Amino acid sequence: MSTRARFVATSTIAPVVGYRLPADVRSVGWARRELRRQLRAWRVGGELAANAELLVSELVTNAVRAHAAWAVPAPAIGVRFTLSDDRLRLDVRDVSDGVPVINEAKGNGEVSECGRGLMLVNALASGWGVEWDGTGKVVWAELSLPAPGAS
């Protein structure tokens, strides 16, 4: 090897990871743990990581509920995490073609647990949306990453 040659450090951490999860409520915790592990590998922490965990929990919960409406066993839920220079994107795919709707919480005010998911997504994400593919949909949410050197 030439004395002028240098090794350049490159990241071996993939900027995109994806999973297929059973359409089961246990998948919510699994997705959250896997996201937490991936965020540590990407060195993303603090409030951004906490918000990302909450977002993925809500999106996977909604996908599990969408699959539960099927009379036959539903295929797996798809989950994908993508890290770019300026954002973290969370994609959750389900088989439903239903339109996600931001609802007011159902029940008795603050003690209600149902109906707040997309309200939280809307409040915490820097952007979110839905993409249909003919066999279902992907609901995605993005969080903006702080600029390098920003605290």
N, C-alpha and C positions, 0 to 999 in steps of 0.2 A: 504494500500500500504506500502511496506517495506520502511524504512528510507534510504535504500541504492539505491532504484529505482530513476532513473533520466529520465526526458523527454529529448529526443534528437530532436532538430529542424531538420525537413526535408523539402525539397522544395516541395511545392504543385503545382508548375508551371510546366506544361507539357513540356517535351523537344521536342515534335512534335505537330504541329497543322496543320490542313488541311481544305481546303475550296473548294466548288464547285461554280464556278462563271459563269454567263451567258457569252456567246461568243459575248461580246459587248465591245466597246471601253471604256465605263464607268468602266468596271472591272479593267482597268489598275490603275486608281486612287484609287479604293476600295482596291486592293491588296497592293498598296503602303501604304495606311493608316493603313491597318490591320497589315502589317509587322512592321510599325513604332510603333504601339501599343504593339505588341508582343516583339519587341526589348527592349522597355522600361521595360516591365515586366521581361525580362531576364537580364536587366541592361547592355545592349550592346548599346554603343553610339558612338559619335564622327565620325571620318572618316569611320570607319567600317560600321556604320549604314547608313551613306550617300551612301556609295558604294553599300550596300545591297539594298537600295531603288532603286537606278539606275538600278541595275541588274534585280530586279523583274519587274520593269517597262518595260525593254527591252524584257524580256522573255514572259511576259503576252501580250505585244503588238504583238510579233511574233505569239503567239498562236491565238490571235483574228484574225490576218490576215490569218492564216492557216484555221481557221473555216470559214472565209468569202468566201473562194474559193468553199465551198460546195454549191450545188444547192438547197439543202433541209436544213431546220433548223438543226443546229449542236447541239450535246449534250454539256453539260457544260464543261468548262475548269477546270482542277484540279490544285490547288496550295497547296504546302506543304512547311512548314518551319521547319527545324530540327536543334536543338542546341546540340552539343556534347562538350566534354571537350576542343577540339582543333579546331573545325570548325563550321561554320554556313553553312547549305546547303539549297538551294532554288530549289524546283522542280516545274516545270510547265508542265502539261500534256495537250496535244491536240489530236485531232482525225486524224491528217494528218500523213501519213507515209513518207512525204517529208524529205529530208536530209537538215538540216540547213547548210548554206554556208556563210562563211565570205566573204562579198563583199566589194569592194571599194564603197564609197559613190557615188550615182548617182546625176547628176546635176552639178550645178556651185560651186564646191569647198566647202568652209566653210558654205555657206548658205543652202546647201542641208540638208534635214532632213531624207532622206530615205537611207538605206543601211549601216548605222553605228552601228546598234544594236549589232550584234555579234562581231564586232571589239571592242566595249566597253566591252562586256562580256569577250572577250579574254584578254583584257588589264587589267581589274580590278580583275577578279576572280583568285584565286590560282589554280583552276581547273574547267573544265566544260566538259560536254559531252552529249550524247544522248543514251537513252535506248528505244528499240522498244518492244512492247508487243503484237503485232498481231492486235490490234485495234487502234493503234495510237502510240504516242511516249511521252516520258518524256525528256525534256531538263532540265538539272540541272547545277547549278553553285555553287561553294563552295568558301567561304572566310575563311582564316586561322584566328583564334582568337589569340590575344597576350597571351603569357605565363602568368600565374598568377604572379602578382607582377611587371610585365613589364609595362613600361609606354610609 
